[in-house]
Amino acid sequence: MDNFYKKISNSRFYSFGDKLADYMAASLLWFLFCIPVVTFIPSTCALYYTCHKMKKKEIPVSKLFMSSFKDNLKQGVIINIIYILYSFIAGMSIFFGYYGIGNIKLPDAYFPFSFITLLPIIFTLPFVIALLSRYENTSKSTIINAFTLSAMNPGATFYAWILMIVTLALLIVFPPSILGLPALFCGFIINKFEKIFNMANQVEANRNLEPEITDIEDIEESEEE
C-alpha cells in the first residue's frame, strides 16, 4: 500500500493536480481579499509572493498568502489609497478634457494631453506590487524604485499590463477562470520580473536606486538560523 501511494504521489499526474490546487487556492484567496478594493495592492502582493515562494518551499499556500498579506497590509493600503486618489484626479482631468468644465470648453489639444496623467500609474503600479512583495522599503522609495525599474524595462512593464488586462477581461467574460488564472498569469510576470531584480541587485551600486533595500527572503533566512 505504501509503495502504491509513493508511486501515485511521485507521478506527473499527482504533481500536476497538486500544482493546480495551489494555483486555485492562491487565485481564490487573491479574489476574496481584493473585494474591499483598498486591499487590492496588498492582496496582489500576497499573490506575487505566494507564487514566487510556493515553488521553493513546502509551506501551505494559505500560510504563504496570509503571511505576506499581513506584512504588506498597512503599507499596501496606504499606497492603494494614493493610487485611488490619483486615479480619480487623472480621470477627472480626462473627463474635463473631453466634456469641458461646465460651459467652458477646454482647448482641443488638452484632451489627448490629459492622458499623460495616466503615465505615473502605468510606469509604477506593476513594479510597486512586485517590489512591495519582495523587499522592505518606505512607500516613497518603493514608488521611486518602481518608476526607475519600469523606465529601464518598458517592455516588461507593458508585458505585465497586457497580462493584467487580459486576466481582468477573461474574469469578466468567463468568471470560472478565477479558479487558477490570476496565479497562472502572475507566474508569467514573476519569471520576467525576477530576472530584472537579479540584474538590478548585481548593478545596484552603479544605479540610482534607493540604498539599503532589504530582501524579505534574507530576513526569513536569518530568522530560521
C-alpha positions as CSV (number, residue, x, y, z in Angstrom):
1,M,0.0,0.0,0.0
2,D,2.9,2.3,0.9
3,N,4.6,1.6,-2.4
4,F,1.4,2.3,-4.3
5,Y,0.9,5.6,-2.5
6,K,4.5,6.6,-3.3
7,K,4.0,5.8,-7.0
8,I,0.9,7.9,-7.1
9,S,2.4,10.8,-5.1
10,N,5.5,10.8,-7.4
11,S,3.5,10.6,-10.6
12,R,3.3,13.5,-13.1
13,F,-0.5,13.5,-12.8
14,Y,-0.3,13.9,-9.0
15,S,2.2,16.7,-9.3
16,F,0.1,18.5,-11.9
17,G,-3.0,18.1,-9.7
18,D,-1.1,19.4,-6.6
19,K,0.2,22.4,-8.5
20,L,-3.3,23.1,-9.9
21,A,-4.7,23.0,-6.4
22,D,-2.1,25.5,-5.3
23,Y,-2.9,27.9,-8.1
24,M,-6.6,27.6,-7.4
25,A,-6.1,28.3,-3.7
26,A,-3.9,31.3,-4.4
27,S,-6.2,32.7,-7.0
28,L,-9.3,32.4,-4.8
29,L,-7.5,34.0,-1.8
30,W,-6.5,36.8,-4.0
31,F,-10.0,37.4,-5.3
32,L,-11.5,37.3,-1.8
33,F,-9.0,39.7,-0.3
34,C,-9.4,42.1,-3.3
35,I,-13.1,42.6,-2.6
36,P,-12.6,45.6,-0.2
37,V,-10.9,47.4,-3.1
38,V,-8.4,49.2,-0.8
39,T,-6.7,45.9,-0.3
40,F,-6.1,45.2,-4.0
41,I,-2.4,46.0,-3.7
42,P,-1.6,44.0,-0.5
43,S,-3.7,41.1,-1.9
44,T,-1.8,41.2,-5.2
45,C,1.5,41.5,-3.3
46,A,0.5,38.3,-1.4
47,L,-0.4,36.6,-4.7
48,Y,3.0,37.5,-6.2
49,Y,4.9,36.4,-3.0
50,T,2.9,33.1,-2.8
51,C,3.5,32.2,-6.5
52,H,7.2,33.0,-6.1
53,K,7.7,31.0,-2.9
54,M,5.5,28.0,-3.4
55,K,7.9,26.7,-6.0
56,K,10.7,26.5,-3.4
57,K,9.3,25.7,0.0
58,E,6.9,23.1,1.4
59,I,4.7,25.7,3.0
60,P,0.9,25.7,2.6
61,V,-0.3,28.2,0.1
62,S,-2.8,29.7,2.6
63,K,0.0,30.3,5.1
64,L,2.3,31.9,2.5
65,F,-0.6,34.2,1.3
66,M,-1.7,35.3,4.7
67,S,1.8,35.9,5.9
68,S,2.6,38.2,3.0
69,F,-0.8,39.9,3.2
70,K,-0.4,40.8,6.9
71,D,3.2,42.0,6.3
72,N,2.1,44.3,3.5
73,L,-1.4,45.3,4.7
74,K,-0.7,48.7,6.3
75,Q,1.8,50.0,3.7
76,G,-0.1,48.4,0.8
77,V,-3.4,50.0,1.8
78,I,-1.7,53.4,2.1
79,I,-0.2,53.0,-1.4
80,N,-3.5,51.7,-2.7
81,I,-5.4,54.8,-1.4
82,I,-2.7,57.0,-3.0
83,Y,-3.3,55.3,-6.4
84,I,-7.1,55.5,-6.0
85,L,-6.9,59.2,-5.3
86,Y,-4.5,59.9,-8.1
87,S,-6.6,57.8,-10.5
88,F,-9.6,59.9,-9.6
89,I,-7.7,63.1,-10.3
90,A,-6.4,61.7,-13.6
91,G,-9.9,60.5,-14.5
92,M,-11.4,64.0,-13.8
93,S,-8.7,65.6,-15.9
94,I,-9.6,63.3,-18.9
95,F,-13.3,63.9,-18.3
96,F,-12.9,67.7,-18.2
97,G,-10.7,67.5,-21.3
98,Y,-13.5,65.8,-23.2
99,Y,-16.6,67.5,-21.8
100,G,-15.2,70.7,-20.6
101,I,-15.9,72.4,-17.2
102,G,-19.5,73.5,-17.2
103,N,-20.0,75.8,-20.1
104,I,-16.2,76.3,-20.5
105,K,-14.8,74.3,-23.4
106,L,-11.1,73.5,-23.0
107,P,-8.7,73.6,-25.9
108,D,-8.9,70.6,-28.2
109,A,-5.2,69.9,-27.5
110,Y,-5.9,69.4,-23.8
111,F,-7.9,66.1,-24.2
112,P,-5.1,64.0,-25.7
113,F,-2.6,65.8,-23.4
114,S,-4.7,64.8,-20.4
115,F,-3.9,61.1,-20.9
116,I,-0.4,61.8,-19.9
117,T,-1.6,61.9,-16.3
118,L,-2.0,58.1,-16.5
119,L,1.7,57.6,-17.1
120,P,2.7,57.6,-13.4
121,I,0.3,54.8,-12.8
122,I,1.3,52.8,-15.9
123,F,5.0,53.1,-15.1
124,T,4.9,52.3,-11.4
125,L,2.0,50.0,-10.4
126,P,3.3,46.7,-11.7
127,F,6.7,47.1,-10.2
128,V,5.3,48.7,-7.0
129,I,3.4,45.5,-6.3
130,A,6.4,43.3,-7.1
131,L,8.8,45.3,-5.0
132,L,6.5,45.6,-2.1
133,S,6.0,41.8,-2.0
134,R,9.7,41.1,-2.2
135,Y,11.5,43.9,-0.4
136,E,11.2,46.1,2.7
137,N,11.4,49.8,2.0
138,T,9.5,53.0,2.5
139,S,6.5,53.8,0.3
140,K,8.3,56.7,-1.3
141,S,11.4,54.6,-2.1
142,T,9.2,51.8,-3.4
143,I,7.4,54.1,-5.8
144,I,10.7,55.7,-6.9
145,N,12.4,52.4,-7.4
146,A,9.4,51.1,-9.3
147,F,9.5,54.0,-11.7
148,T,13.2,53.6,-12.2
149,L,13.0,49.9,-13.0
150,S,10.0,50.4,-15.2
151,A,11.7,53.2,-17.2
152,M,14.7,50.9,-17.6
153,N,12.5,47.9,-18.6
154,P,9.4,49.3,-20.5
155,G,8.9,46.0,-22.3
156,A,8.5,44.2,-19.0
157,T,6.1,46.9,-17.8
158,F,3.8,46.6,-20.8
159,Y,4.1,42.8,-20.7
160,A,2.8,42.9,-17.2
161,W,0.0,45.3,-18.1
162,I,-1.1,43.1,-21.1
163,L,-1.3,40.1,-18.8
164,M,-3.3,42.0,-16.1
165,I,-5.7,43.4,-18.7
166,V,-6.2,40.0,-20.3
167,T,-6.7,38.5,-16.9
168,L,-9.3,41.1,-16.0
169,A,-11.1,40.7,-19.3
170,L,-11.2,36.9,-19.0
171,L,-12.5,37.1,-15.4
172,I,-15.4,39.3,-16.7
173,V,-16.2,37.2,-19.7
174,F,-15.6,33.9,-18.1
175,P,-15.9,34.1,-14.2
176,P,-14.9,30.5,-13.6
177,S,-11.4,31.4,-14.8
178,I,-10.9,32.8,-11.3
179,L,-10.0,29.2,-10.5
180,G,-6.3,29.5,-11.3
181,L,-5.9,32.2,-14.0
182,P,-4.7,35.0,-11.7
183,A,-2.0,32.9,-10.2
184,L,-1.0,31.4,-13.6
185,F,-0.6,34.8,-15.2
186,C,1.2,36.1,-12.0
187,G,3.7,33.3,-12.5
188,F,4.5,34.6,-16.0
189,I,5.1,38.1,-14.6
190,I,7.3,36.7,-11.8
191,N,9.6,34.9,-14.4
192,K,10.1,38.3,-16.1
193,F,10.4,40.5,-13.1
194,E,12.7,38.2,-11.0
195,K,15.3,38.3,-13.8
196,I,15.1,42.1,-13.6
197,F,15.5,42.1,-9.9
198,N,18.5,39.9,-10.0
199,M,20.2,42.1,-12.6
200,A,19.3,45.2,-10.6
201,N,20.8,43.7,-7.4
202,Q,24.0,43.0,-9.3
203,V,24.5,46.5,-10.5
204,E,22.8,48.3,-7.7
205,A,25.9,50.2,-6.7
206,N,26.1,51.7,-10.2
207,R,22.5,52.6,-10.4
208,N,20.5,55.4,-8.8
209,L,18.2,53.0,-6.9
210,E,17.5,53.7,-3.3
211,P,20.1,52.2,-1.0
212,E,19.6,49.8,1.9
213,I,16.8,47.7,0.3
214,T,16.4,44.6,2.5
215,D,15.3,41.4,0.7
216,I,12.5,39.7,2.6
217,E,14.0,36.3,1.8
218,D,17.2,37.3,3.6
219,I,15.2,38.3,6.7
220,E,13.4,35.0,6.6
221,E,16.7,33.0,6.3
222,S,18.3,34.9,9.2
223,E,15.3,34.2,11.4
224,E,15.4,30.5,10.5
225,E,19.1,30.4,11.5
